[in-house]
Amino acid sequence: MRVDHGKLVRDRIPAIIESRGYRAVAHTLDEDSYRTALLAKLAEEAREAQRATADDLPLSWPTSWRSFRPLTEAFGLTWGQLQELAADKRTHRGGFRQRLFLYYVDQPE
């Protein structure tokens, strides 16, 4: 029986699958496809975090965090540059310490 996955996986996953007696079919992505797959992986991890219980949530963070670093590099930034961009945005737009939830904005007609 074939089980479709269609997603970016960690480097050792095909070998792990094959060690269990299954056949894993995978290929190396080109740069554009890799970037697209990394963005999809990040979205997948975010959805999993939304569904996680409070006890399970910390277990999903390492995978989410590991998605950011290669994504950053795939778009030509260093980890330090990303941290600088985040600090700059926090300086100009603020962080999330006040826990503000914006319901709506009334705009003049």
N, CA and C of each residue as an Amber inpcrd file, in Angstrom:
protein
   327
   0.8480000  -1.1760000   0.0000000   0.0000000   0.0000000   0.0000000
   0.8960000   1.2430000   0.0000000   0.5980000   2.1770000  -0.8550000
   1.3590000   3.4180000  -0.9560000   0.7330000   4.4770000  -0.0540000
   1.5810000   5.1470000   0.7350000   1.1380000   6.2360000   1.6000000
   1.8560000   7.4950000   1.1340000   1.0970000   8.4450000   0.6020000
   1.6750000   9.6870000   0.1100000   1.9830000  10.6250000   1.2720000
   3.1220000  11.2860000   1.1710000   3.5020000  12.2680000   2.1890000
   3.6880000  13.6450000   1.5710000   4.4270000  13.7490000   0.4890000
   4.5890000  15.0100000  -0.2190000   5.0650000  16.1620000   0.6520000
   6.1160000  15.9400000   1.4290000   6.6000000  17.0100000   2.2970000
   8.0970000  16.8630000   2.5090000   8.7170000  17.9380000   2.9300000
  10.1150000  17.9460000   3.2800000  10.3040000  17.1460000   4.5660000
  11.3150000  16.2910000   4.5810000  11.5870000  15.4900000   5.7730000
  13.0490000  15.6570000   6.1700000  13.3320000  15.3150000   7.3980000
  14.7080000  15.3560000   7.8850000  15.5600000  14.3580000   7.1090000
  16.8640000  14.6210000   7.0750000  17.7930000  13.8600000   6.2450000
  17.7770000  12.3510000   6.4810000  17.5960000  11.9070000   7.6930000
  17.6880000  10.4840000   7.9960000  16.3650000   9.7340000   7.8570000
  15.2740000  10.4400000   7.5900000  13.9570000   9.7960000   7.5490000
  13.8740000   8.6730000   6.5020000  14.3310000   8.8750000   5.2510000
  14.2500000   7.7510000   4.3030000  14.9900000   6.4980000   4.7960000
  16.1590000   6.6610000   5.3940000  16.9120000   5.5120000   5.9100000
  16.1700000   4.8400000   7.0650000  15.5480000   5.6410000   7.9120000
  14.7750000   5.0860000   9.0310000  13.5970000   4.2740000   8.4990000
  12.9150000   4.8210000   7.5000000  11.7790000   4.1100000   6.8920000
  12.2390000   2.7890000   6.2990000  13.3550000   2.8340000   5.5590000
  13.8580000   1.6170000   4.9140000  14.3750000   0.6020000   5.9260000
  14.8680000   1.0470000   7.0770000  15.3210000   0.1190000   8.1160000
  14.1560000  -0.6730000   8.6970000  12.9520000  -0.1780000   8.4770000
  11.7420000  -0.8560000   8.9560000  11.1230000  -1.7550000   7.8890000
  11.8380000  -1.8920000   6.7690000  11.3790000  -2.8060000   5.7230000
  10.4860000  -2.1810000   4.6680000  10.3490000  -0.8790000   4.6770000
   9.5380000  -0.1920000   3.6790000  10.4420000   0.4280000   2.6130000
   9.8530000   0.8370000   1.5270000  10.5960000   1.5210000   0.4710000
  10.2260000   2.9980000   0.5090000  11.2290000   3.8550000   0.6710000
  11.0030000   5.3010000   0.6970000  11.4520000   5.8840000  -0.6360000
  10.6010000   6.6510000  -1.2630000  10.9370000   7.3030000  -2.5230000
  11.0590000   8.8000000  -2.2530000  12.2650000   9.3290000  -2.4610000
  12.5400000  10.7370000  -2.1780000  13.5330000  11.2540000  -3.2090000
  13.6140000  12.5550000  -3.3470000  14.6260000  13.1480000  -4.2220000
  15.0700000  14.4910000  -3.6500000  16.1850000  14.9660000  -4.1230000
  16.7310000  16.2420000  -3.6840000  16.0700000  17.3710000  -4.4640000
  15.5890000  18.3700000  -3.7510000  14.8900000  19.4900000  -4.3730000
  15.8690000  20.5280000  -4.9130000  15.4460000  21.2310000  -5.9750000
  16.2260000  22.3860000  -6.4240000  15.9670000  23.5360000  -5.4410000
  16.7160000  24.6170000  -5.5880000  16.6620000  25.7060000  -4.6090000
  15.2650000  26.3070000  -4.4480000  14.5700000  26.5810000  -5.5520000
  13.2240000  27.1680000  -5.4550000  12.2340000  26.2120000  -4.8010000
  12.2920000  24.9460000  -5.1870000  11.3930000  23.9550000  -4.5910000
  11.6990000  23.7560000  -3.1120000  12.9830000  23.8240000  -2.7670000
  13.3940000  23.6940000  -1.3710000  12.8170000  24.8230000  -0.5270000
  12.8880000  26.0360000  -1.0300000  12.3270000  27.1800000  -0.2980000
  10.8240000  27.0060000  -0.0970000  10.1400000  26.5800000  -1.1510000
   8.6920000  26.3540000  -1.0670000   8.3810000  25.2700000  -0.0390000
   9.1640000  24.1930000  -0.0650000   8.9410000  23.0880000   0.8700000
   9.2380000  23.5040000   2.3110000  10.2450000  24.3520000   2.5090000
  10.5330000  24.8480000   3.8550000   9.3980000  25.6970000   4.3920000
   8.8220000  26.5300000   3.5390000   7.6780000  27.3390000   3.9760000
   6.4880000  26.4530000   4.3280000   6.2630000  25.4080000   3.5250000
   5.1800000  24.4650000   3.8160000   5.4460000  23.7370000   5.1290000
   6.7080000  23.3870000   5.3870000   7.0830000  22.7000000   6.6230000
   6.8140000  23.5960000   7.8320000   7.1520000  24.8550000   7.6920000
   6.9050000  25.8070000   8.7740000   5.4050000  25.9090000   9.0640000
   4.5880000  25.9640000   8.0150000   3.1280000  26.0130000   8.1920000
   2.6170000  24.7230000   8.8330000   3.1700000  23.5890000   8.4260000
   2.7860000  22.3000000   9.0160000   3.1000000  22.2830000  10.5130000
   4.2820000  22.7500000  10.8630000   4.6740000  22.7880000  12.2710000
   3.7740000  23.7300000  13.0740000   3.3870000  24.8410000  12.4780000
   2.4850000  25.7790000  13.1610000   1.1230000  25.1330000  13.4090000
   0.6130000  24.3990000  12.4160000  -0.6770000  23.7060000  12.5970000
  -0.5760000  22.6580000  13.7010000   0.5380000  21.9340000  13.7450000
   0.7230000  20.9350000  14.7910000   0.7970000  21.5970000  16.1690000
   1.4460000  22.7400000  16.2430000   1.5300000  23.4570000  17.5150000
   0.1480000  23.9130000  17.9640000  -0.6940000  24.3270000  17.0300000
  -2.0610000  24.7510000  17.3850000  -2.8660000  23.6050000  17.9790000
  -2.6460000  22.3970000  17.4880000  -3.4160000  21.2370000  17.9440000
  -2.8260000  20.5850000  19.1900000  -1.5970000  20.9300000  19.5480000
  -0.9110000  20.2670000  20.6580000  -1.5130000  20.6510000  22.0010000
  -1.4270000  19.7210000  22.9270000  -1.8210000  20.0260000  24.3040000
  -0.6930000  20.8300000  24.9460000  -0.9770000  21.4200000  26.0770000
   0.0400000  22.2070000  26.7870000   1.2540000  21.3430000  27.1210000
   1.0280000  20.0610000  27.4200000   2.1450000  19.1610000  27.7450000
   2.9500000  18.7830000  26.4970000   2.2820000  18.6400000  25.3580000
   2.9480000  18.2180000  24.1250000   3.6150000  19.3680000  23.3760000
   3.1450000  20.5680000  23.6090000   3.6330000  21.7140000  22.8400000
   5.1510000  21.8890000  22.8870000   5.7800000  21.8270000  24.0600000
   7.2380000  22.0000000  24.0590000   7.9800000  20.9570000  23.2170000
   7.4010000  19.7920000  23.0260000   8.0420000  18.7610000  22.2050000
   8.0420000  19.1280000  20.7270000   7.1270000  20.0040000  20.3050000
   7.0790000  20.4030000  18.8980000   7.9860000  21.5910000  18.6090000
   8.4010000  22.3110000  19.6110000   9.2300000  23.5010000  19.3960000
  10.5600000  23.2200000  18.7120000  11.2780000  22.1540000  19.0790000
  12.5620000  21.9330000  18.3950000  12.4140000  21.7820000  16.8780000
  11.3720000  21.1170000  16.4140000  11.1790000  20.9630000  14.9760000
  10.8170000  22.2990000  14.3440000   9.9740000  23.0700000  15.0060000
   9.6370000  24.3930000  14.4850000  10.8740000  25.2670000  14.4020000
  11.6640000  25.2520000  15.4520000  12.8830000  26.0490000  15.4790000
  13.8490000  25.5900000  14.3990000  13.9450000  24.2860000  14.1940000
  14.8430000  23.7550000  13.1690000  14.3560000  24.0950000  11.7690000
  13.0980000  24.4160000  11.6000000  12.5800000  24.8400000  10.2900000
  13.0220000  26.2700000   9.9710000  13.1520000  27.1030000  10.9800000
  13.5180000  28.5020000  10.7600000  14.9420000  28.6760000  10.2370000
  15.8680000  27.9440000  10.8200000  17.2760000  28.1460000  10.4580000
  17.5480000  27.8330000   8.9850000  17.1670000  26.6580000   8.4510000
  17.4180000  26.4180000   7.0280000  16.6130000  27.3460000   6.1300000
  15.4310000  27.7410000   6.5730000  14.6290000  28.6810000   5.7950000
  15.3460000  30.0190000   5.6890000  15.8950000  30.4660000   6.7930000
  16.6630000  31.7100000   6.8140000  17.8270000  31.6230000   5.8310000
  18.5760000  30.5380000   5.9050000  19.7350000  30.3560000   5.0370000
  19.3370000  30.2090000   3.5780000  18.2140000  29.5360000   3.3040000
  17.7580000  29.3450000   1.9290000  17.4050000  30.6680000   1.2580000
  17.0600000  31.6570000   2.0610000  16.7380000  32.9730000   1.5150000
  17.9190000  33.9450000   1.6340000  19.1040000  33.3740000   1.8790000
  20.3340000  34.1660000   1.8200000  20.6540000  35.0030000   3.0360000
  20.0700000  34.6760000   4.1710000  20.3540000  35.4080000   5.4040000
  21.1130000  34.5160000   6.3750000  21.8750000  35.1330000   7.2400000
  22.4770000  34.3810000   8.3350000  21.5100000  34.4160000   9.5150000
  21.7350000  33.5380000  10.4670000  20.8960000  33.5100000  11.6660000
  21.0100000  34.8390000  12.4110000  22.2170000  35.3870000  12.4410000
  22.4330000  36.6750000  13.0950000  21.6640000  37.7990000  12.4190000
  21.6260000  37.7790000  11.0860000  20.8690000  38.8020000  10.3570000
  19.3780000  38.6980000  10.6750000  18.8710000  37.4770000  10.7770000
  17.4590000  37.2990000  11.1150000  17.1700000  37.8420000  12.5030000
  18.0710000  37.5930000  13.4340000  17.8910000  38.1090000  14.7870000
  17.9240000  39.6360000  14.7990000  18.7770000  40.2310000  13.9820000
  18.8260000  41.6880000  13.8750000  17.5220000  42.2360000  13.2970000
  16.9970000  41.5810000  12.2720000  15.7210000  42.0110000  11.6890000
  14.5960000  41.9210000  12.7180000  14.6000000  40.8370000  13.4970000
  13.5720000  40.6620000  14.5340000  13.6870000  41.7490000  15.6020000
  14.9030000  42.0690000  16.0070000  15.1180000  43.1110000  17.0150000
  14.6680000  44.4710000  16.4840000  14.9630000  44.7350000  15.2130000
  14.5540000  45.9990000  14.6030000  13.0290000  46.1090000  14.5510000
  12.3800000  45.0290000  14.1800000  10.9150000  45.0430000  14.1280000
  10.3220000  45.2340000  15.5190000  10.9190000  44.5800000  16.5050000
  10.4500000  44.7210000  17.8850000  10.6150000  46.1600000  18.3570000
  11.7260000  46.8050000  17.9640000  11.9660000  48.1960000  18.3410000
  10.9180000  49.1200000  17.7310000  10.6040000  48.9130000  16.4680000
   9.6910000  49.8100000  15.7560000   8.2120000  49.4750000  15.9240000
   7.8780000  48.2170000  16.1280000   6.4720000  47.8220000  16.1840000
   6.0780000  47.2150000  17.5240000   7.0790000  46.9430000  18.3510000
   6.7980000  46.3660000  19.6560000   6.8840000  44.8500000  19.6290000
   6.7570000  44.2820000  20.8190000   6.7620000  42.8270000  20.9590000
   5.3490000  42.3420000  21.2310000   5.2390000  41.3390000  22.0730000
   3.9230000  40.7930000  22.4140000   3.7040000  40.7590000  23.9220000
   4.4530000  41.5360000  24.6470000   4.3800000  41.5070000  26.1060000
   3.0370000  41.9810000  26.6460000   2.3910000  42.9060000  25.9660000
   1.1140000  43.4280000  26.4590000  -0.0570000  42.5040000  26.1320000
   0.1870000  41.4820000  25.3360000  -0.8340000  40.4810000  24.9900000
  -2.0620000  41.0980000  24.3380000  -1.8540000  42.0740000  23.4880000
  -2.9620000  42.7790000  22.8310000  -3.5910000  41.9190000  21.7380000
  -4.9080000  41.9160000  21.6980000  -5.6660000  41.1960000  20.6750000
  -6.5230000  42.2270000  19.9590000  -6.2440000  42.4820000  18.7100000
  -6.9640000  43.5000000  17.9410000  -8.2280000  42.8830000  17.3440000
  -9.3770000  43.3840000  17.7520000 -10.6380000  42.8610000  17.2460000
 -10.9920000  43.4590000  15.8930000 -10.9140000  44.7520000  15.7800000
 -11.2350000  45.3980000  14.5090000 -10.7320000  46.8150000  14.5230000
 -10.8060000  47.4470000  13.3670000 -10.4240000  48.8520000  13.2220000
 -11.5740000  49.5700000  12.5190000 -12.0830000  50.6320000  13.1050000
 -13.0820000  51.4740000  12.4410000 -12.3410000  52.4440000  11.5520000
 -12.7140000  52.4830000  10.2940000 -12.0940000  53.4250000   9.3570000
 -13.1440000  54.3800000   8.8400000 -12.7710000  55.6480000   8.6620000
 -13.7390000  56.5970000   8.1190000 -14.1260000  56.1960000   6.6920000
 -15.3520000  56.4890000   6.3560000 -15.8470000  56.1220000   5.0190000
 -15.5530000  57.1620000   3.9890000
